[in-house]
Amino acid sequence: MYWPFSNFHTNAEAIADYLSRDLPYTLSPDDVFLTVGCIQAIEVTLMVLACPGANTLLPRPCFPSYDAHASSNNLEVRYFDLIPEKGWEVDIEGVEALADENTVAMVVINPGNPCGSVYTHQHLKKIAETARKLGIMVVADEVYHNLSFGTNPFVPMGVFGSVVPVITLGSISKRWLVPECIMGRLNLTSGPPTFIQGAVPQILEKTGEDFFSKVIVILREAAHICYDRIMEIPCITCPNKPEGSMFVMVKLNISLLEDIIDDMDFCLKLAKEDSVIVLPGVALGMKNWLRITFAVEPSALEDCLGRIKAFCQRHAKKQ
């Protein structure tokens, strides 16, 4: 497992103990490898997987760091679809069609960035069984570990470690809201700050449930606001109310807009005219979709979504 800290045994032991609470087996410190944030964990994982001729399967849409690090390591990438109408579940048949004798792994992001999805135990089990049948491992990106606030509780992919080999990527930057590196310090070393390393055992052991509950309440409220306001915008469709992470993917209907070419054009003009930044879906492999984050204060979120609505009204095709 990859977690974002320097490799001190006490920290690895604390992380192993913490993660073992949700697993049917006990991890040891040797099961934990510590990195500077999840970005470096992605880099290290793909570097290890990148043997000559190998390919890996990535979801579409997908956090772009995977593609970038795969390319830098000459690791071929093949994309399987996530199905919006089914809560962004993995297209299992698509995975089976893509894999061959050179496929080494598939990546599963749960809770989902950028989709806001949270997979059921049943779906994760099906993914594990499919990976086992194909003879590949699962790289489980769980940066948004336990940040679920809908009907589906978070289930770690490691639960299925007896079915298929699992590498879990995690982080303290989301659930615990802890910075993983200090930019100025990178001039001295690429390692994480030592004072954060020293705090890791206490961060994991002494953070009360009330802290997590408050974060979940805030995210749930923001997700409701985001979904409800998006439903008021005719040219934007939200296939599912977000149930986890801090993001939602929405479909942009270009045919309803007068002078917008595509999602990139939409985002550039929205930023210029209304000072609102959203991510074009093309950056995540989904043309004419948008990724919107709701990890902001409710009044600011209301304001931003109001600006998006006004922008769409100004650019709407005349009837």
Salt bridges, closest charged atoms under 4 A:
GLU76 OE2 - ARG78 NE 2.86
ASP81 OD1 - ARG60 NH2 2.81
GLU89 OE1 - HIS123 ND1 3.74
GLU96 OE2 - LYS133 NZ 2.67
ASP100 OD2 - ARG78 NH1 2.97
GLU232 OE2 - ARG229 NH1 3.47
GLU232 OE1 - LYS309 NZ 3.57
ASP259 OD1 - HIS315 ND1 2.61
ASP262 OD2 - LYS287 NZ 3.47
ASP265 OD2 - LYS269 NZ 3.16
GLU273 OE1 - ARG314 NH2 2.92
GLU273 OE1 - HIS315 NE2 2.97
ASP274 OD2 - ARG314 NH2 2.60
GLU302 OE1 - ARG229 NE 2.77
ASP303 OD2 - ARG307 NH2 3.08
